[in-house]
Amino acid sequence: MFNIIYTDFRTIRELEEVSKGENIVKWIKGQMISWLGHLERMEDDRMPKKIFTRELEGTRRKVRPRKRWKEEVERDLQVLGVSRWRELVADRKKWKDIVRHAKAHSGL
């Protein structure tokens, strides 16, 4: 959307200029919700879906738990008032409306 290559180093001012005033954080959160829908509709044998649905085994160091991607996106959906998101994903038009709403929501 912004035609920025991830290896480019940009200042905040340059990013604001390229985005033409659009809030980049809202855009990223909208893209995360969009990707969640894509993952959920994906066939179960695809690697991204396997990684997304698998629970990791083993132990971790005793420190503050990391925020996981899935938990962050689910929290954003709660802020938007979206419940039963797994059912809504199947309807692409409704999901696209949710993504559009996320990009415009002031609380994300």
Residue pairs with C-beta under 8 A, 6 or more apart in sequence:
1 27
2 15
2 18
2 19
2 24
3 18
4 10
4 15
4 18
10 18
15 24
19 27
25 108
26 102
26 103
26 104
26 105
26 108
27 103
29 76
29 102
29 103
29 108
30 99
30 100
30 102
30 103
32 69
32 72
32 73
32 76
33 73
33 76
33 77
33 98
33 99
33 102
34 95
34 99
36 70
36 73
36 85
36 89
37 89
37 92
37 95
37 99
39 48
39 49
39 52
40 86
40 89
41 89
41 90
42 48
42 49
43 49
44 50
44 53
52 70
74 85
76 102
76 108
77 85
77 98
79 105
79 107
79 108
80 98
80 101
80 102
80 105
80 108
82 88
82 98
85 98
88 94
88 95
88 98
89 95
102 108
